[in-house]
């Protein structure tokens, strides 16, 4: 699978993602289908958000992977979360919001202007209530992922946190149709994963070897397969976040 090319049309991915968190009307779906018409190709290492700047340009990641991070003066990097295909960034519901982190692409990617969505939920919420609800619930989901990251890095063992991150990424990709059953694309270097988990590359490498040795995962170039998802979830104490009544009703 080309890491830049989603398994489904970009608009389908976005509609599927936001439909998880609210009931969307035909007009709302039609609006979403217009967003990725002219995506822009960008290379790995492209800045998407700059810490300290105003968040006033909402964008959609059509394909590729990105991350939000903060760099320490000595060059150490802490990755807070990953931006995956179908995710929006630069969209903040707070007025005059300032970016709290920098975000860059980790692979080649395509991005598209999502300003029409921002205008719809900000200026015409009564006309687009489903999109408004979905975007608010997405913001809550991002908070849930950030709390997961805090627990991973703060309290879990290297074995647990690595398993937890793999499961979370699988859950997110599966929700938008980008997982092939138990197999997911994983176009991340070990250095990148280590920066997300607060581990050294050596420690991460040993942990991945243990997960493979215990027959919990299988990995090959650019992909990871969950061999025993339920046992892996037990190891990591992984529970997909529930952030809306719609999700409770469909769980």
N, C-alpha and C positions, 0 to 999 in steps of 0.2 A: 504493500500500500504506500503510495506517495504521501509523505507526511504533510504536504501542503494541500492535498486534495481530499475533501471530505467524502464519505461514502454516500452522501445524499446531497441534493442541491442546498446551497447555503441558506436560502429562505426556509427550506423544510427544517433545517436544523434549528434555526431561530424560532420558528413557529412551534416546533416540538418542545423546545426548552421552555419557552414562556407559557405554553399551554399546561405545563406541569403545575403551575402556580396560580392560574386563574382561567376562567372560561372566556375564550376569545370569540368575539363576534366576527362574521364574515368581513366587515369593514376593517376590523383590527388586523385580521390575517392578511387582507389585501395590502394594508399599509406596510406590514412586515415584509411582504414579498417584494416591495419596491426598494428595500434598503441595500441589498448587495448587488445592484445592477452594474455598477462600475467600480469594482474593487481595485485597490492599488497594490501592486507587488512591492514588497520590501524585503530586504535581506536580514539575515541573522545579526543581532546586535543593534537594531534600529530602536531609538528611543521613542516610546509611545506616550509616556507621561514623564514629566520632570518634577521632582519633589520641590514644593514651594510655589509652583505656578498654579494659576487659576484653572479649575476643571470646567472648561466651557466648550469643549469640542468632543461630544460623545461619538464613539466609534464602535464598530463591530469587528471582532476578529473572525474573518470568514474562514481562514485556514491557517495552519501553523500553530506554534506554541509560543507563549510569552510568560513573563513572570514579573511580579512586583517585589522589589528588594530595597535594602538599604546597605550602603557600603561604609565600613569603618575606616578611619584614617590610615590604618596599616594595611589595607587591602582586603581584609576579611569581609565576606559578604553574607548577609542573612536574607534568604528568600522567604517571603511571607506566604505567597500563594502563586499558583499557576493560572494563567489565562488560557483557556482552551477554545477550540473552534465553537462558535455560537455564543461566546461570552461577549458582553459589552464592557467597555472601559471608558473612563473619562465622563461617565454619567453619574452624577452625584445629586441626590435629592435635597441636599442642604443648600441654601442660598449662598452665593459667593464662596463656594467651597474651594479650599486650597488642597492640592495633592500632598498627601502625607508620605508617599513613597515615590520612587522612580520605577518605571516599567519599561522593559526592553523585550524585543523578540529573541527567542532562543533558537529558532529555526527560520528558514525562509517562510514568509507568511503573506497573506492577503488581508487588507483591512478595507473597510467601507464606512462611509459617512452615515451616522445614525442620528443626525440632527432632527430628521422628521419625527422620529420616535420621541425625542426630548420635547419637541414643540407640542406633540399630541398630548403627552401626559402633563405638561406644565401649563399649557394654555387652553386645552380642550378636554379636561379630565371627565366631564360629564358625557362627552361624546365617545370617549375611549376608556370606560371604567375598567375593562378587563386588562388592558395594557398598563393602566395605572396600578392596579392591584398586583399584577405580575412583576412589575419593576420594583415595587416596594418589597414584595416577598423575595425577589432576587437579592435585594440589599440585605435582607435578614439572613439569607442563605450564605452570603459572603461573610457575614459576621460569625455564623456558625462554623464555617471553614476556618476562620481566623482563630476561634476558640479551640478547634481541633488541633490547629498548629501549635498553639500555646501549650496544650496538654502533651502533645507529642514531644516537643523539644524540652519541656520543663520536667516531665515526670516519667515518660516511658523509656524503656531500655532501647538500645539500638535495634534489637531484633523486633520489638513491638512497634517502634515508630516507623521502621521501614515497611513492615507489613501493613500498617495503618495507612500510610501514604499511597501504597500501591492499590489498596482497596478503595480509597477515596477517589483516586483517578479513574479506576475502573467504573465506579458508580457514576461519576460525572459523564464519562464518555458513553457509557451504556445508555444513559438517559436521553441522549440525543442521537442514538443509533450509530455511534462510531466505535463500538466494541464488537468484535467478532466472537460472540459467545464469551468464553472465559479469556480470550486473547485481546490485548489492547496494544496500540502503538505506544512506544516509549522512546521518543527521539531525544532523550536527555543523556548527557554525559554523566559519568559517576561523580565528577566534580560538582555539577549542577545539583544532583540529588543530594550530595553531601551538604551543600550549602543550604538546602531546604531543611535538612534534618539535623543540622548542628553537629555533624560528624566530620572526622577527617576522611579523606578518600580511602586511606588504608583500612580504617574501621568499617566504612561502608562496604568495601569490597569483601571483607571477611564476613560481614553480615549477610550479604547476598549469597555468598557461597554456602552459608549455613541454611538459608531458606531453600536453596536448591538441593542441598544434601538431605534436608528433611522432607523433600518431595512436596513442598508447598507451592513453589513456583518453578517455572521453566523460562529461561530467557535466551533470546538470540538477537541478532543485530536489529535493533530498533523495535523489538516487540517483547512483551512479557505475557506469559500464560499462567493463569491461576489454576493450579492442579487440584487443590482442595480448598475451595473458597470458604466453606463453613469453618473448617479448622483454622484457616488463616484469620477469619473474623474473630474466632475465640481467642487466638493468640493476641490479637491487637485490640480486643474489646471494641470492635468497630460496629457502629450503628449509624446508618445514613441519617443525616439531620432531617427533622420534620419541622417545617417552619410555617405551614399554612393549613387552614381547615380543609382545603381541597385535598392536600396530601393525606391528611388524616382520614378523609372519607374514601380515598382510593387505595389506602395502604392494605 
